[in-house]
Amino acid sequence: MTSTLLTLYRHLVPETPPLSAGEKFRSALAAFVAIFLVGYVSSIFVSGIGLPILVASMGASAILLFAVSSSPLSQPWALTGGNIFPALIAVTCGKLVPDLILAAAISVSLSLLVMQYLRCLHPPGGALALLPLLGDTSVHELGYRFVLQPVGLNILILLTLGFVINNLLPGRRYPARAVPVSNDVHKHEDPGSLDRVGINQSDLHNALKEMNTYLDVSEEDLSRVYKMAGMQAYRRKMGEISCADIMSRDLVTAEYGTELEEAWALLRYHKIKAIPVVDKAKRVIGIITLVDFLKRANLKTYETFQDKLMKFIKRTPGMDSEKPEVVGQIMAAPVYTAKETMHIVELVPLLSERGLHHIPIVDAERRLIGMVTQSDLIAALYAGSVSGE
């Protein structure tokens, strides 16, 4: 009996994402603010039975906007087109079709068809496809003005609040960003390193096309979930290997005022390609690489490469100089850093997708304690995979 009830419960009650209590309350508070403003604006233009129906429709939009802001159903075009077009169709049906039931059926079905073809599917639009037909005289008298006032104003309020609130809340981004089709770091059309193995965007797109049904999740979110799940699985198989386990500890560093000639000598002597720049408290404020020297040496003149580089590195005599003289003037900042407790798998996106070759490792007080390179990470991943076999 218990097993039967448990099975029935699993069929009737779907699993939901494990959201924190704070996230749930923030969404509810955002919806309260949105509907309070929408209700006030709507009451200026609509009265009677039409007002609660209109606010109810906007309430459904608010839940989508603040509870599932990354959903395709919640994006700006879906929110706008998914409300405007049904309202426009409903007003038209009310004028052309005298039978109320027939007009309602045509309005909802035609609104669904239009939203699908125009890629603005928004479920609350179904209510707006009925409101101009079911509303009282105050709604009917508005005619096509109903589409702009109050529907258009309500959409403007919801969108404004959606942009402001969703982008202020931690972990959210609105509107959801489309999956990039080119490599922004290396400026070519090849997908990123992580997208060339396993499931990529094209695989996800083709799988969704083959399913031939609407899923309330974007391809970007599916891709992110897949990558995060893969990282979790790798951590489980490899065990807890942190940055502190693989980092180099005997570091060569520079300060803001270190002269370029001294920094260049350190790079050459230790046969390294990057030096972290730290302040007096050993906190990372920048990083200087061979590239930083080369791209600032005046290579457009007709002198030899060595002469131009040496002229750039050598300190200019006297008190005045027209070129950089110290590390702080050419270093790259700000710098991506990683905590010593971070699992090495989390370094993979930084080193592969952001085009980085060195990651400074910091402690809890953000003081530099080590450095991890691409070679360190490759060796650690290889050792972990071999030991896990």
C-alpha atoms as a printed R data frame, in Angstrom:
    type eleno elety resid chain resno       x      y       z
1   ATOM     1    CA   MET     A     1   0.000  0.000   0.000
2   ATOM     2    CA   THR     A     2   2.816  2.389   0.926
3   ATOM     3    CA   SER     A     3   4.623  1.605  -2.323
4   ATOM     4    CA   THR     A     4   1.463  2.291  -4.333
5   ATOM     5    CA   LEU     A     5   0.907  5.644  -2.620
6   ATOM     6    CA   LEU     A     6   4.545  6.603  -3.182
7   ATOM     7    CA   THR     A     7   4.282  5.729  -6.873
8   ATOM     8    CA   LEU     A     8   1.042  7.716  -7.159
9   ATOM     9    CA   TYR     A     9   2.683 10.682  -5.422
10  ATOM    10    CA   ARG     A    10   5.614 10.643  -7.861
11  ATOM    11    CA   HIS     A    11   3.208 10.613 -10.813
12  ATOM    12    CA   LEU     A    12   1.029 13.429  -9.481
13  ATOM    13    CA   VAL     A    13   3.667 15.710  -7.931
14  ATOM    14    CA   PRO     A    14   6.463 16.612 -10.364
15  ATOM    15    CA   GLU     A    15  10.021 17.173  -9.211
16  ATOM    16    CA   THR     A    16  11.077 20.812  -9.004
17  ATOM    17    CA   PRO     A    17  14.523 22.408  -9.005
18  ATOM    18    CA   PRO     A    18  16.104 22.535  -5.512
19  ATOM    19    CA   LEU     A    19  15.712 26.294  -4.992
20  ATOM    20    CA   SER     A    20  16.806 27.987  -1.767
21  ATOM    21    CA   ALA     A    21  14.246 29.611   0.535
22  ATOM    22    CA   GLY     A    22  15.787 33.007  -0.200
23  ATOM    23    CA   GLU     A    23  15.285 32.584  -3.945
24  ATOM    24    CA   LYS     A    24  11.627 31.638  -3.421
25  ATOM    25    CA   PHE     A    25  10.929 34.664  -1.215
26  ATOM    26    CA   ARG     A    26  12.734 37.047  -3.582
27  ATOM    27    CA   SER     A    27  10.583 35.829  -6.476
28  ATOM    28    CA   ALA     A    28   7.417 36.271  -4.430
29  ATOM    29    CA   LEU     A    29   8.391 39.806  -3.377
30  ATOM    30    CA   ALA     A    30   9.157 40.774  -6.980
31  ATOM    31    CA   ALA     A    31   5.754 39.455  -8.087
32  ATOM    32    CA   PHE     A    32   4.059 41.499  -5.332
33  ATOM    33    CA   VAL     A    33   5.670 44.742  -6.514
34  ATOM    34    CA   ALA     A    34   4.839 43.994 -10.162
35  ATOM    35    CA   ILE     A    35   1.172 43.171  -9.635
36  ATOM    36    CA   PHE     A    36   0.631 46.107  -7.280
37  ATOM    37    CA   LEU     A    37   1.839 48.503  -9.981
38  ATOM    38    CA   VAL     A    38   0.016 46.675 -12.778
39  ATOM    39    CA   GLY     A    39  -3.232 46.646 -10.809
40  ATOM    40    CA   TYR     A    40  -2.996 50.361 -10.107
41  ATOM    41    CA   VAL     A    41  -2.347 51.265 -13.754
42  ATOM    42    CA   SER     A    42  -5.062 48.899 -15.022
43  ATOM    43    CA   SER     A    43  -7.664 50.413 -12.688
44  ATOM    44    CA   ILE     A    44  -7.250 53.739 -14.474
45  ATOM    45    CA   PHE     A    45  -8.462 52.310 -17.801
46  ATOM    46    CA   VAL     A    46 -10.602 49.261 -16.936
47  ATOM    47    CA   SER     A    47 -13.342 48.757 -14.358
48  ATOM    48    CA   GLY     A    48 -15.894 46.103 -13.483
49  ATOM    49    CA   ILE     A    49 -15.278 42.437 -14.239
50  ATOM    50    CA   GLY     A    50 -12.589 43.251 -16.817
51  ATOM    51    CA   LEU     A    51 -10.173 44.548 -14.171
52  ATOM    52    CA   PRO     A    52  -9.691 41.326 -12.169
53  ATOM    53    CA   ILE     A    53  -9.439 39.257 -15.363
54  ATOM    54    CA   LEU     A    54  -6.744 41.573 -16.749
55  ATOM    55    CA   VAL     A    55  -4.771 41.618 -13.510
56  ATOM    56    CA   ALA     A    56  -5.073 37.819 -13.298
57  ATOM    57    CA   SER     A    57  -3.527 37.519 -16.751
58  ATOM    58    CA   MET     A    58  -0.661 39.826 -15.773
59  ATOM    59    CA   GLY     A    59  -0.245 37.795 -12.567
60  ATOM    60    CA   ALA     A    60   0.465 34.701 -14.638
61  ATOM    61    CA   SER     A    61   3.037 36.677 -16.645
62  ATOM    62    CA   ALA     A    62   4.651 37.904 -13.415
63  ATOM    63    CA   ILE     A    63   5.070 34.351 -12.124
64  ATOM    64    CA   LEU     A    64   6.824 33.350 -15.338
65  ATOM    65    CA   LEU     A    65   8.949 36.497 -15.309
66  ATOM    66    CA   PHE     A    66  10.210 36.197 -11.738
67  ATOM    67    CA   ALA     A    67  10.036 32.458 -11.002
68  ATOM    68    CA   VAL     A    68  11.402 31.099 -14.305
69  ATOM    69    CA   SER     A    69  13.148 34.133 -15.772
70  ATOM    70    CA   SER     A    70  15.453 32.010 -17.957
71  ATOM    71    CA   SER     A    71  12.540 30.194 -19.622
72  ATOM    72    CA   PRO     A    72  11.875 30.892 -23.319
73  ATOM    73    CA   LEU     A    73   8.292 31.666 -22.246
74  ATOM    74    CA   SER     A    74   9.541 34.569 -20.090
75  ATOM    75    CA   GLN     A    75  11.824 36.414 -22.497
76  ATOM    76    CA   PRO     A    76  11.022 39.993 -23.573
77  ATOM    77    CA   TRP     A    77   9.719 39.065 -27.020
78  ATOM    78    CA   ALA     A    78   7.557 36.265 -25.598
79  ATOM    79    CA   LEU     A    79   6.166 38.575 -22.906
80  ATOM    80    CA   THR     A    80   5.468 41.361 -25.402
81  ATOM    81    CA   GLY     A    81   4.222 39.441 -28.440
82  ATOM    82    CA   GLY     A    82   2.495 36.820 -26.296
83  ATOM    83    CA   ASN     A    83   0.264 39.517 -24.822
84  ATOM    84    CA   ILE     A    84  -0.108 42.041 -27.644
85  ATOM    85    CA   PHE     A    85  -1.072 39.616 -30.427
86  ATOM    86    CA   PRO     A    86  -3.749 37.716 -28.427
87  ATOM    87    CA   ALA     A    87  -5.262 41.031 -27.313
88  ATOM    88    CA   LEU     A    88  -5.299 42.274 -30.904
89  ATOM    89    CA   ILE     A    89  -6.834 39.042 -32.181
90  ATOM    90    CA   ALA     A    90  -9.467 39.028 -29.419
91  ATOM    91    CA   VAL     A    91 -10.617 42.579 -30.190
92  ATOM    92    CA   THR     A    92 -10.860 41.698 -33.873
93  ATOM    93    CA   CYS     A    93 -12.847 38.508 -33.184
94  ATOM    94    CA   GLY     A    94 -15.217 40.457 -30.943
95  ATOM    95    CA   LYS     A    95 -15.984 42.838 -33.809
96  ATOM    96    CA   LEU     A    96 -16.308 40.223 -36.583
97  ATOM    97    CA   VAL     A    97 -17.813 37.129 -34.896
98  ATOM    98    CA   PRO     A    98 -21.189 37.690 -33.212
99  ATOM    99    CA   ASP     A    99 -21.370 34.325 -31.405
100 ATOM   100    CA   LEU     A   100 -19.424 34.594 -28.127
101 ATOM   101    CA   ILE     A   101 -18.421 30.922 -27.812
102 ATOM   102    CA   LEU     A   102 -17.302 30.709 -31.444
103 ATOM   103    CA   ALA     A   103 -15.408 33.989 -31.136
104 ATOM   104    CA   ALA     A   104 -13.653 32.751 -27.972
105 ATOM   105    CA   ALA     A   105 -12.629 29.479 -29.628
106 ATOM   106    CA   ILE     A   106 -11.289 31.258 -32.725
107 ATOM   107    CA   SER     A   107  -9.443 33.849 -30.643
108 ATOM   108    CA   VAL     A   108  -7.602 31.348 -28.424
109 ATOM   109    CA   SER     A   109  -6.707 28.918 -31.227
110 ATOM   110    CA   LEU     A   110  -5.595 31.664 -33.600
111 ATOM   111    CA   SER     A   111  -3.558 33.321 -30.825
112 ATOM   112    CA   LEU     A   112  -1.776 30.034 -30.134
113 ATOM   113    CA   LEU     A   113  -0.999 29.560 -33.817
114 ATOM   114    CA   VAL     A   114   0.328 33.116 -34.207
115 ATOM   115    CA   MET     A   115   2.469 32.890 -31.050
116 ATOM   116    CA   GLN     A   116   4.024 29.629 -32.245
117 ATOM   117    CA   TYR     A   117   4.852 30.950 -35.695
118 ATOM   118    CA   LEU     A   118   6.159 34.268 -34.372
119 ATOM   119    CA   ARG     A   119   8.171 32.505 -31.637
120 ATOM   120    CA   CYS     A   120   6.528 34.409 -28.789
121 ATOM   121    CA   LEU     A   121   4.668 31.611 -26.997
122 ATOM   122    CA   HIS     A   122   3.437 32.953 -23.655
123 ATOM   123    CA   PRO     A   123   0.697 30.974 -21.832
124 ATOM   124    CA   PRO     A   124  -0.910 33.993 -20.089
125 ATOM   125    CA   GLY     A   125  -1.729 35.234 -23.587
126 ATOM   126    CA   GLY     A   126  -4.581 32.730 -23.545
127 ATOM   127    CA   ALA     A   127  -6.364 34.862 -20.949
128 ATOM   128    CA   LEU     A   128  -5.890 38.027 -23.001
129 ATOM   129    CA   ALA     A   129  -7.335 36.178 -25.990
130 ATOM   130    CA   LEU     A   130 -10.595 35.988 -23.998
131 ATOM   131    CA   LEU     A   131 -10.679 39.196 -21.963
132 ATOM   132    CA   PRO     A   132 -11.956 41.576 -24.713
133 ATOM   133    CA   LEU     A   133 -14.734 39.087 -25.376
134 ATOM   134    CA   LEU     A   134 -15.732 38.416 -21.754
135 ATOM   135    CA   GLY     A   135 -15.171 41.901 -20.373
136 ATOM   136    CA   ASP     A   136 -17.927 44.380 -19.652
137 ATOM   137    CA   THR     A   137 -18.764 47.676 -21.325
138 ATOM   138    CA   SER     A   138 -15.593 49.415 -20.060
139 ATOM   139    CA   VAL     A   139 -13.510 46.903 -22.007
140 ATOM   140    CA   HIS     A   140 -15.667 46.883 -25.133
141 ATOM   141    CA   GLU     A   141 -15.651 50.672 -25.369
142 ATOM   142    CA   LEU     A   142 -11.846 50.731 -25.531
143 ATOM   143    CA   GLY     A   143 -11.780 48.730 -28.765
144 ATOM   144    CA   TYR     A   144  -8.281 48.537 -30.191
145 ATOM   145    CA   ARG     A   145  -7.082 51.063 -27.611
146 ATOM   146    CA   PHE     A   146  -7.239 48.154 -25.181
147 ATOM   147    CA   VAL     A   147  -4.108 46.723 -26.850
148 ATOM   148    CA   LEU     A   148  -2.057 49.770 -25.863
149 ATOM   149    CA   GLN     A   149  -3.941 50.938 -22.779
150 ATOM   150    CA   PRO     A   150  -3.762 49.097 -20.456
151 ATOM   151    CA   VAL     A   151  -2.119 45.979 -21.995
152 ATOM   152    CA   GLY     A   152   0.849 47.805 -23.518
153 ATOM   153    CA   LEU     A   153   1.446 49.822 -20.347
154 ATOM   154    CA   ASN     A   154   1.269 46.691 -18.206
155 ATOM   155    CA   ILE     A   155   3.829 44.958 -20.410
156 ATOM   156    CA   LEU     A   156   6.114 47.983 -20.148
157 ATOM   157    CA   ILE     A   157   5.860 47.871 -16.349
158 ATOM   158    CA   LEU     A   158   6.542 44.128 -16.204
159 ATOM   159    CA   LEU     A   159   9.492 44.356 -18.595
160 ATOM   160    CA   THR     A   160  11.039 47.262 -16.691
161 ATOM   161    CA   LEU     A   161  10.716 45.443 -13.381
162 ATOM   162    CA   GLY     A   162  11.971 42.243 -14.997
163 ATOM   163    CA   PHE     A   163  15.125 43.947 -16.277
164 ATOM   164    CA   VAL     A   164  15.804 45.713 -12.980
165 ATOM   165    CA   ILE     A   165  14.917 43.046 -10.418
166 ATOM   166    CA   ASN     A   166  16.169 39.952 -12.237
167 ATOM   167    CA   ASN     A   167  19.544 41.530 -12.967
168 ATOM   168    CA   LEU     A   168  19.929 42.695  -9.360
169 ATOM   169    CA   LEU     A   169  19.219 39.260  -7.879
170 ATOM   170    CA   PRO     A   170  22.315 37.032  -7.517
171 ATOM   171    CA   GLY     A   171  22.682 34.272 -10.099
172 ATOM   172    CA   ARG     A   172  20.126 35.737 -12.524
173 ATOM   173    CA   ARG     A   173  20.433 37.353 -15.941
174 ATOM   174    CA   TYR     A   174  17.556 38.813 -17.918
175 ATOM   175    CA   PRO     A   175  17.006 38.472 -20.764
176 ATOM   176    CA   ALA     A   176  18.632 35.080 -21.081
177 ATOM   177    CA   ARG     A   177  21.650 35.293 -23.386
178 ATOM   178    CA   ALA     A   178  21.621 33.286 -26.598
179 ATOM   179    CA   VAL     A   179  24.307 30.648 -27.064
180 ATOM   180    CA   PRO     A   180  27.242 32.290 -28.916
181 ATOM   181    CA   VAL     A   181  27.927 30.882 -32.359
182 ATOM   182    CA   SER     A   182  31.546 32.009 -32.552
183 ATOM   183    CA   ASN     A   183  34.580 31.984 -30.284
184 ATOM   184    CA   ASP     A   184  34.780 35.430 -28.673
185 ATOM   185    CA   VAL     A   185  38.269 34.872 -27.279
186 ATOM   186    CA   HIS     A   186  40.104 33.730 -30.395
187 ATOM   187    CA   LYS     A   187  37.788 35.436 -32.928
188 ATOM   188    CA   HIS     A   188  36.971 32.417 -35.074
189 ATOM   189    CA   GLU     A   189  33.906 30.335 -35.855
190 ATOM   190    CA   ASP     A   190  35.099 27.118 -34.201
191 ATOM   191    CA   PRO     A   191  33.213 26.221 -31.007
192 ATOM   192    CA   GLY     A   192  35.040 26.429 -27.685
193 ATOM   193    CA   SER     A   193  37.294 23.635 -26.513
194 ATOM   194    CA   LEU     A   194  34.676 22.157 -24.190
195 ATOM   195    CA   ASP     A   195  32.047 22.211 -26.950
196 ATOM   196    CA   ARG     A   196  34.157 20.098 -29.306
197 ATOM   197    CA   VAL     A   197  33.835 16.989 -27.129
198 ATOM   198    CA   GLY     A   198  30.718 15.298 -25.819
199 ATOM   199    CA   ILE     A   199  27.346 16.937 -26.450
200 ATOM   200    CA   ASN     A   200  27.483 20.298 -28.219
201 ATOM   201    CA   GLN     A   201  24.894 22.922 -29.172
202 ATOM   202    CA   SER     A   202  24.148 21.272 -32.504
203 ATOM   203    CA   ASP     A   203  23.451 17.949 -30.779
204 ATOM   204    CA   LEU     A   204  21.029 19.611 -28.374
205 ATOM   205    CA   HIS     A   205  19.272 21.472 -31.198
206 ATOM   206    CA   ASN     A   206  18.841 18.308 -33.278
207 ATOM   207    CA   ALA     A   207  17.612 16.313 -30.265
208 ATOM   208    CA   LEU     A   208  14.975 18.942 -29.472
209 ATOM   209    CA   LYS     A   209  13.944 19.006 -33.125
210 ATOM   210    CA   GLU     A   210  13.596 15.216 -33.153
211 ATOM   211    CA   MET     A   211  11.412 15.280 -30.004
212 ATOM   212    CA   ASN     A   212   9.013 17.625 -31.870
213 ATOM   213    CA   THR     A   213   7.501 18.996 -28.665
214 ATOM   214    CA   TYR     A   214   7.896 22.210 -26.710
215 ATOM   215    CA   LEU     A   215  10.213 22.099 -23.697
216 ATOM   216    CA   ASP     A   216  10.142 25.018 -21.288
217 ATOM   217    CA   VAL     A   217  13.928 25.327 -21.197
218 ATOM   218    CA   SER     A   218  16.397 27.099 -23.464
219 ATOM   219    CA   GLU     A   219  19.227 25.402 -25.336
220 ATOM   220    CA   GLU     A   220  21.682 27.512 -23.362
221 ATOM   221    CA   ASP     A   221  20.319 26.252 -20.036
222 ATOM   222    CA   LEU     A   222  20.366 22.673 -21.275
223 ATOM   223    CA   SER     A   223  23.994 23.125 -22.300
224 ATOM   224    CA   ARG     A   224  24.900 24.656 -18.931
225 ATOM   225    CA   VAL     A   225  23.184 21.866 -16.987
226 ATOM   226    CA   TYR     A   226  24.949 19.238 -19.082
227 ATOM   227    CA   LYS     A   227  28.376 20.829 -18.495
228 ATOM   228    CA   MET     A   228  27.774 21.251 -14.773
229 ATOM   229    CA   ALA     A   229  26.572 17.669 -14.440
230 ATOM   230    CA   GLY     A   230  29.673 16.493 -16.310
231 ATOM   231    CA   MET     A   231  31.899 18.428 -13.923
232 ATOM   232    CA   GLN     A   232  30.096 16.944 -10.928
233 ATOM   233    CA   ALA     A   233  30.537 13.442 -12.341
234 ATOM   234    CA   TYR     A   234  34.241 14.065 -12.968
235 ATOM   235    CA   ARG     A   235  34.703 15.308  -9.410
236 ATOM   236    CA   ARG     A   236  32.982 12.194  -8.089
237 ATOM   237    CA   LYS     A   237  35.236  9.915 -10.102
238 ATOM   238    CA   MET     A   238  38.499 11.776  -9.467
239 ATOM   239    CA   GLY     A   239  37.980 12.618  -5.820
240 ATOM   240    CA   GLU     A   240  38.643 15.967  -4.212
241 ATOM   241    CA   ILE     A   241  41.754 17.378  -5.908
242 ATOM   242    CA   SER     A   242  42.008 21.072  -5.128
243 ATOM   243    CA   CYS     A   243  44.090 23.845  -6.652
244 ATOM   244    CA   ALA     A   244  46.304 23.745  -3.566
245 ATOM   245    CA   ASP     A   245  47.254 20.152  -4.458
246 ATOM   246    CA   ILE     A   246  48.673 20.968  -7.899
247 ATOM   247    CA   MET     A   247  49.797 24.608  -7.739
248 ATOM   248    CA   SER     A   248  53.372 25.858  -7.886
249 ATOM   249    CA   ARG     A   249  54.367 27.444  -4.570
250 ATOM   250    CA   ASP     A   250  57.845 28.830  -5.277
251 ATOM   251    CA   LEU     A   251  56.635 31.947  -7.055
252 ATOM   252    CA   VAL     A   252  58.270 34.759  -8.952
253 ATOM   253    CA   THR     A   253  56.333 37.984  -8.400
254 ATOM   254    CA   ALA     A   254  56.578 41.660  -9.230
255 ATOM   255    CA   GLU     A   255  55.137 44.839  -7.760
256 ATOM   256    CA   TYR     A   256  53.528 47.817  -9.455
257 ATOM   257    CA   GLY     A   257  56.769 49.784  -9.379
258 ATOM   258    CA   THR     A   258  59.050 46.997 -10.588
259 ATOM   259    CA   GLU     A   259  61.026 48.275 -13.580
260 ATOM   260    CA   LEU     A   260  60.344 46.670 -16.953
261 ATOM   261    CA   GLU     A   261  63.973 45.640 -17.386
262 ATOM   262    CA   GLU     A   262  63.912 43.753 -14.082
263 ATOM   263    CA   ALA     A   263  60.604 42.009 -14.925
264 ATOM   264    CA   TRP     A   264  61.905 41.018 -18.359
265 ATOM   265    CA   ALA     A   265  65.055 39.585 -16.766
266 ATOM   266    CA   LEU     A   266  62.922 37.520 -14.369
267 ATOM   267    CA   LEU     A   267  60.879 36.092 -17.247
268 ATOM   268    CA   ARG     A   268  64.016 35.159 -19.169
269 ATOM   269    CA   TYR     A   269  65.978 33.775 -16.198
270 ATOM   270    CA   HIS     A   270  63.181 31.548 -14.868
271 ATOM   271    CA   LYS     A   271  61.959 30.612 -18.370
272 ATOM   272    CA   ILE     A   272  58.364 31.474 -17.521
273 ATOM   273    CA   LYS     A   273  55.692 33.303 -19.523
274 ATOM   274    CA   ALA     A   274  53.854 35.222 -16.800
275 ATOM   275    CA   ILE     A   275  54.515 36.947 -13.491
276 ATOM   276    CA   PRO     A   276  51.721 37.900 -11.063
277 ATOM   277    CA   VAL     A   277  51.849 41.487  -9.821
278 ATOM   278    CA   VAL     A   278  51.086 41.905  -6.115
279 ATOM   279    CA   ASP     A   279  50.718 44.741  -3.645
280 ATOM   280    CA   LYS     A   280  52.428 45.014  -0.241
281 ATOM   281    CA   ALA     A   281  49.849 42.642   1.266
282 ATOM   282    CA   LYS     A   282  50.574 39.997  -1.417
283 ATOM   283    CA   ARG     A   283  47.169 40.466  -3.023
284 ATOM   284    CA   VAL     A   284  47.056 40.074  -6.798
285 ATOM   285    CA   ILE     A   285  46.526 43.365  -8.639
286 ATOM   286    CA   GLY     A   286  47.588 42.284 -12.128
287 ATOM   287    CA   ILE     A   287  49.658 39.943 -14.239
288 ATOM   288    CA   ILE     A   288  52.419 40.625 -16.765
289 ATOM   289    CA   THR     A   289  53.271 38.286 -19.636
290 ATOM   290    CA   LEU     A   290  55.600 38.165 -22.606
291 ATOM   291    CA   VAL     A   291  52.706 39.371 -24.737
292 ATOM   292    CA   ASP     A   292  52.373 42.541 -22.657
293 ATOM   293    CA   PHE     A   293  55.964 43.443 -23.550
294 ATOM   294    CA   LEU     A   294  55.683 42.591 -27.221
295 ATOM   295    CA   LYS     A   295  52.411 44.360 -27.966
296 ATOM   296    CA   ARG     A   296  53.641 47.613 -26.415
297 ATOM   297    CA   ALA     A   297  57.041 47.693 -28.097
298 ATOM   298    CA   ASN     A   298  56.811 49.952 -31.158
299 ATOM   299    CA   LEU     A   299  56.978 47.183 -33.750
300 ATOM   300    CA   LYS     A   300  55.780 49.410 -36.616
301 ATOM   301    CA   THR     A   301  59.155 51.146 -36.987
302 ATOM   302    CA   TYR     A   302  61.881 49.877 -39.316
303 ATOM   303    CA   GLU     A   303  64.356 48.968 -36.580
304 ATOM   304    CA   THR     A   304  65.143 45.331 -35.917
305 ATOM   305    CA   PHE     A   305  62.901 43.442 -33.537
306 ATOM   306    CA   GLN     A   306  65.623 43.147 -30.899
307 ATOM   307    CA   ASP     A   307  66.470 46.854 -31.033
308 ATOM   308    CA   LYS     A   308  62.838 47.885 -30.657
309 ATOM   309    CA   LEU     A   309  62.263 45.484 -27.763
310 ATOM   310    CA   MET     A   310  65.410 46.566 -25.928
311 ATOM   311    CA   LYS     A   311  64.543 50.242 -26.417
312 ATOM   312    CA   PHE     A   312  61.149 49.579 -24.864
313 ATOM   313    CA   ILE     A   313  62.533 47.598 -21.915
314 ATOM   314    CA   LYS     A   314  65.463 49.886 -21.040
315 ATOM   315    CA   ARG     A   315  64.704 52.641 -18.550
316 ATOM   316    CA   THR     A   316  64.578 56.115 -20.034
317 ATOM   317    CA   PRO     A   317  67.274 58.384 -18.518
318 ATOM   318    CA   GLY     A   318  66.110 61.489 -16.684
319 ATOM   319    CA   MET     A   319  62.821 62.366 -15.030
320 ATOM   320    CA   ASP     A   320  60.508 62.429 -18.064
321 ATOM   321    CA   SER     A   321  59.458 59.511 -20.245
322 ATOM   322    CA   GLU     A   322  57.015 59.031 -23.101
323 ATOM   323    CA   LYS     A   323  56.855 55.247 -22.707
324 ATOM   324    CA   PRO     A   324  55.907 52.886 -19.852
325 ATOM   325    CA   GLU     A   325  58.714 52.356 -17.346
326 ATOM   326    CA   VAL     A   326  57.266 50.071 -14.668
327 ATOM   327    CA   VAL     A   327  55.232 46.875 -14.570
328 ATOM   328    CA   GLY     A   328  52.057 48.576 -13.342
329 ATOM   329    CA   GLN     A   329  51.843 50.581 -16.564
330 ATOM   330    CA   ILE     A   330  51.591 47.541 -18.858
331 ATOM   331    CA   MET     A   331  50.191 44.753 -16.678
332 ATOM   332    CA   ALA     A   332  46.834 43.158 -17.441
333 ATOM   333    CA   ALA     A   333  44.171 43.898 -14.838
334 ATOM   334    CA   PRO     A   334  41.845 42.804 -13.350
335 ATOM   335    CA   VAL     A   335  43.015 39.203 -13.059
336 ATOM   336    CA   TYR     A   336  41.060 35.956 -12.858
337 ATOM   337    CA   THR     A   337  42.087 34.142  -9.684
338 ATOM   338    CA   ALA     A   338  41.028 30.874  -8.067
339 ATOM   339    CA   LYS     A   339  40.758 29.912  -4.421
340 ATOM   340    CA   GLU     A   340  43.063 27.241  -3.057
341 ATOM   341    CA   THR     A   341  40.040 25.095  -2.099
342 ATOM   342    CA   MET     A   342  38.530 25.119  -5.615
343 ATOM   343    CA   HIS     A   343  38.373 21.747  -7.360
344 ATOM   344    CA   ILE     A   344  40.680 21.587 -10.356
345 ATOM   345    CA   VAL     A   345  37.779 20.681 -12.674
346 ATOM   346    CA   GLU     A   346  36.425 24.206 -12.161
347 ATOM   347    CA   LEU     A   347  39.622 25.571 -13.727
348 ATOM   348    CA   VAL     A   348  38.882 23.924 -17.070
349 ATOM   349    CA   PRO     A   349  36.427 26.598 -18.334
350 ATOM   350    CA   LEU     A   350  38.804 29.387 -17.260
351 ATOM   351    CA   LEU     A   351  41.787 27.928 -19.076
352 ATOM   352    CA   SER     A   352  39.959 26.595 -22.133
353 ATOM   353    CA   GLU     A   353  37.159 29.079 -22.826
354 ATOM   354    CA   ARG     A   354  38.661 32.353 -21.586
355 ATOM   355    CA   GLY     A   355  42.007 31.885 -23.309
356 ATOM   356    CA   LEU     A   356  43.983 31.973 -20.051
357 ATOM   357    CA   HIS     A   357  47.281 30.128 -19.569
358 ATOM   358    CA   HIS     A   358  48.018 30.915 -15.931
359 ATOM   359    CA   ILE     A   359  45.700 31.172 -12.914
360 ATOM   360    CA   PRO     A   360  46.977 32.788  -9.701
361 ATOM   361    CA   ILE     A   361  45.779 30.879  -6.616
362 ATOM   362    CA   VAL     A   362  44.768 32.850  -3.535
363 ATOM   363    CA   ASP     A   363  43.900 31.987   0.080
364 ATOM   364    CA   ALA     A   364  40.825 32.997   2.068
365 ATOM   365    CA   GLU     A   365  42.250 36.520   2.497
366 ATOM   366    CA   ARG     A   366  42.887 36.761  -1.279
367 ATOM   367    CA   ARG     A   367  46.675 36.667  -0.812
368 ATOM   368    CA   LEU     A   368  48.702 35.005  -3.541
369 ATOM   369    CA   ILE     A   369  49.922 31.554  -2.509
370 ATOM   370    CA   GLY     A   370  50.438 29.696  -5.794
371 ATOM   371    CA   MET     A   371  50.063 29.476  -9.564
372 ATOM   372    CA   VAL     A   372  48.438 26.856 -11.805
373 ATOM   373    CA   THR     A   373  49.276 26.619 -15.502
374 ATOM   374    CA   GLN     A   374  47.655 24.697 -18.326
375 ATOM   375    CA   SER     A   375  50.452 22.105 -18.041
376 ATOM   376    CA   ASP     A   376  49.738 21.634 -14.314
377 ATOM   377    CA   LEU     A   377  46.040 21.068 -15.015
378 ATOM   378    CA   ILE     A   378  46.639 18.632 -17.889
379 ATOM   379    CA   ALA     A   379  49.033 16.583 -15.758
380 ATOM   380    CA   ALA     A   380  46.583 16.510 -12.844
381 ATOM   381    CA   LEU     A   381  43.616 15.488 -15.007
382 ATOM   382    CA   TYR     A   382  45.681 12.766 -16.650
383 ATOM   383    CA   ALA     A   383  46.884 11.436 -13.297
384 ATOM   384    CA   GLY     A   384  43.340 11.491 -11.941
385 ATOM   385    CA   SER     A   385  41.909  9.643 -14.932
386 ATOM   386    CA   VAL     A   386  44.637  6.988 -14.797
387 ATOM   387    CA   SER     A   387  44.218  6.390 -11.068
388 ATOM   388    CA   GLY     A   388  40.443  6.197 -11.511
389 ATOM   389    CA   GLU     A   389  40.578  3.387 -14.074
